[in-house]
């Protein structure tokens, strides 16, 4: 996994034009704790989701970021509202299967931001979907922040191909099947470490998501949080807010 621009927050592997496997596809076999994590998060109901909208926010020294997304998983259509790299407000809708025909701004700035933010929101699902990653149960381990312990899931991407080459990250999962903390280490030559809590869980329709992350980004305090999270279920025109 590499990191995004100035803040350099997490971005994950994207080998194909679609972000996820089709909802009808079977997830690759994972350790029981990883399967429990995905099930607790609502993976079995993900096929009901017509659209997800959310705003990704970051507060850290020298960085204040906010960008809003609407994602339609069945078609992989994305709508972005935020700033471009020049700082101008923009709104753009595109299909990720047609990235080659999009502007440089979409390909080089907006879509990488979408990948990053989407993984922060629904990371447990991507552990089930990302077939290139090796996922192992490391047993009970001390939490990287504070006191206590939880069951550790180790996720590692291969050293070649994709765009998360050699990165590793660990999820610390409680007995309730929820991620409590996460630690990330870059696989490239530059050392990079992110450690963050996962808190303020809310239900958005059938999905359970963590809206609050606090921790350290290369030794500097970082605060990542989601706002305006909602889902639209298949056959409905109504948004269901996270609560």
Secondary structure by P-SEA (a helix, b strand, c coil): cccccccccbbbbbcccccccccccccccccaaaaaaaaaacccccccccbbbbbbbbbcccbbbbbbbcccccccbbbbbccccccccbbbbbbccccccccccccccaaaaaaaaaaaacaaaaaaccccbbbbbcccccccccccccbbbbbbbccccccccbbbbbbbbcccccccbbbbbbcccbbbbbbbbbccccccccbbbbcbbbbbcccbbbbbbcccccccccccccccccc
